[in-house]
């Protein structure tokens, strides 16, 4: 979208006038920061900046708004603010101009500018979460925890960060710590997939912790390969130790031999594993495929 065309009707971006400036900028900035983009139809750099700044504002997830003002039609406010060249962007917070820049800027610079105003917003939080996930998979649990905590410092109800920290504590063997983080999630979000997954992971860890040494179940299976209860308990124990493929193997073996054993317990446990591991985990994807081949063969 070029400056001067109709603004999106999502409430985040709009055009304003001198008469509407007090409501659109001063009053609105009492709720969240408002960026004011001063532009003109003849300004080439303005046309470069507008789509970039609009994209960044949308990515901030409602933590900042954008108001555009055509200075050819409404020169008074720009004059009062001492605008000498355009494009010029001013950030208003709590009714006052607090920051700004002039000239077209790259997207990364605009994101940094917005982040200074609102902290890690939606886009920045997503980037931190992705980086934290990478560190966690690489085994740097401390580094991952720091990044998840940084997201929560700005967004205390960020469900992905809450769930990730709960699971991180499970990897450290701290079930109580995992419960404490899970308790941070709003009650209304209890069924969110991320929170439900963390809750399932905690339940698996609790079940596994109650089983003790897994060697006893392995010995029972050597004596009797059809001891489904021993195989089931072994699967739960393996799941609690994050040995995902092995855990799925044991449950699938039960389902293959006796689908209805113990009121479908093996399939139900496998589904709980899938929920705890997450839908995109390789073990979940492979397990679902194998389960389907058994159930629908």
N, C-alpha and C positions, 0 to 999 in steps of 0.2 A: 504493500500500500504506500502511495506517495503522500507527502504532506499536502493537506488541502482536500483530499478525498474523504468520503464518509468514514468516520471512526467506527471500529467494531462496537457492537451493541452488547458487549459483555461487562460493561461497567468499569473496566480497568482503563480504558483509553477513550478520550473524548476531546472535542474542540471546545474552546471557550471564547468568551468575549470580555470586554472591559467590565460590562455590567455584571456578568456572571462570575468574575474572577474571585470575588470574596467567598462565594459559596463553593465553587468548584475547586479552589486551591486552599484558601485560608481555613475554611471550615472543615474540608475533607482532610487536611493535613493534621487535624487534631485526632484523627482515627488511625492514620498510617501515613508515611511519607508520600508526597506528591511531587512528581517531576514535571516541570513546566518547560516545554520545548518551544522556543521562539523561532519562527521560520517565516519565509515569504515565498511566493510562487516562483520568483525569478532566481532563487538561490539553489544552485546545483548541489553543493554539499548537504543542504537540508534534505534533498531527495535521497541522498545516500544514507544519511543518518536515520531517517524516520523508520524504515522497515527493520533496521538493526535494533533500535531502542524499543520499538514495539515488541519485537520478539523477546528481548530481555525482560521487559515488564511482565509479559504473559508468563514467562518461565519462573518468575518470582512468586507465582501462586497467590496473588492477592495481597502481598505484603507491601506493595507499592503501586501507585497509580500514575498514569501519564495524562497530562493535559497539554494540548497544543494550541498555540496562539499565533495567528497570522498578524505580524506586526505592520503590514501595509494597511490592514483594516482596523487594527487596534494597537496603535503605537504608544499609548499612554503608559501602560504598565512597564513595557520594555524600557521606556525613557526613565521612569522612576528608579528602575533597577540598574541603570547605567549601562545597558546593553549597547556595545559599540559595533559588534559584528555578529553575524549569524552563520550557522545555527548556534544558538546559545541555550544551554540547559541549566535550570536552577532547581535545586531540591529544597522543598519546603517541608518542615517538620514542626508540629505544634504551632503553626501559624507564622513561622519565621523562615526566611531563606537560610539554609545551613551549609550548602555546598553547591558546586556547579562546575561546568566546563564549557569551553567554546570549540567549535569546529567538529567535523565528522570524526568519530572515534571507532576503532575496531570493536567487535562484539566482546572480546575478552576484557577490554578496558571498561566497557559499560557495565558488564557483570560485576567487575571489581568495585565500580562506583556504587552500584546498587547494594552490594554486599556490605559496604561500609555503612550504609544507612540502616539496613535491616538485619544484618548478621547473615549467617548461612540460610538463605531461603530455600525454596523447593529445589531449584536447580543445583545450588551449591551443596545442599544436603545430599542430593542424589549422587553427586560426585564424591563426596566424603564417604558415603555408604559403599559405593563401588570400590573405592580405594581400600576401605576397611575390610571388605569381603575378600579382596585380593590378598591382603596381609594375613587374614585369618587362614585362608587356604594354604598359604605358604608357611604357616606355622608360627607367624609372628603374632601371637595372641595379645601380647602387651601393646604393640603398636596398633592393632585393630581396636582394642578396647579404648585406647585414647581417642581414636577418631569417632567411634560410636558415641563416646561420652561428649565429644565436642558437638555432635549433632543434637544430643539431648539437652545440652546447655542452652541452645538457642530454641529448640523445639521439644519441650519436655514430654509431649505426647506423641512423638514420632514413633509409630508402631514398629517400623522396620528396625530401628535402632534398639528399641526395648527388647524385641524378640531376639535380635542378634546377640545382645549382651547376656540375655538369659541363657542362650545356647552356648555362649562362650564360657560361662561359669560352669555349665555342665561338662564341657571339655576339660575343665580344671578340676572336676570332681566335686564342685561346690553346689550341691543341690539346693541348699538353703539360700545361697546367693542368687541362684537362678529364680527361685520363688520370689525373692524380694524384687527383682527387676520386673518379673511378670506382673506383680501387684501394682506397678506403676501405670499399667494400661488402663484407660478409662473403662468402666464397667460396660458402657454402651458399645464398646469395641471388642468385647470378649470373643465374638465369633469372627473377627477379622482373620483371614487366612494366616497371616504372620503370627498373630497371637495364639491362634488355635494350634499352629504348628509347634510353637515353643511350649505350650501346655502339654501337647502330646509327647514332646521330647522329654519333658520333666517326668511325666508318668512312666515312660519307658525306663528312664534312669532309676526311678524309685523301684520299679519292679525288678530291674536287674540287680540293684544293690541288695535286695532281700534274698537273692538266690545263693550268694556265697560262691564257693569255688565251682567252676564249670566242669572240672575234671570228672566229678561224680556223674554228671549227666552223660558225658561222653562214654564213660565206662558202662553205664546202663545200656547205651545204644549198641556198644560192641557186643554185649550179652544178648540184646534183643532189639534188632533194627526196627521192629514194629512197636516199640515203646513210644507212642506218640506224645505222651506227657513229658517224657525225658527230652524228646526232640523239641517240643514246644518250649520248655524251660531253657534249653540250650539256646534256642533262637532268641528268646528275650534277653538272655545274658549277653549274647554276642551283639545284639542291637544296642544294649547299654554301653558296650565297650567300643561302639562306633565301627564294628566290623560288619558293615551293612550287607555286602554281597553274601557273606556267609550266613548271616541271620535270615536273609530272604530265601537262600537255598534250603534251609531247614524247614521253614514254613511251607514252601512250595512242595517239598517232598511229602509233607503230611497231606496237603490238599490233593496231590496227585494220587495218593493211596486211598484216602478216605475224606472226601470233600465235606461231609457233614459231621466230622468228628467233634465231639464236645460242643455241639450247637454252633458249628461253623467258627470255632475259636481261632483256627489258624488263619483263615481268610481275614477275620476281623483284626487280628493282631498285625497282619501284613498291611492292612489299610491304615492302621495307626502308625506303623513305621513310615509309610508313604507321607502321611501328614506331618510327621516329625522331621523327616528329611527334606521335605519341600518338593513341589511338582517338577522342578527342573533338575533335581539331583540325578546324576547318572544311574544310581542304584534304584531310584524310584522309577525312572523311565524303563530300565531293563526289567525290573520286577513287575511292573504293570503289563508289559508286553508278554512276559512268561505266564503271568496269572491269566490273562485273557486267552492265551493259547490252550491252557488247561480247562478253563470254564466253558469255552465255546468250541471245543474240539469235538 
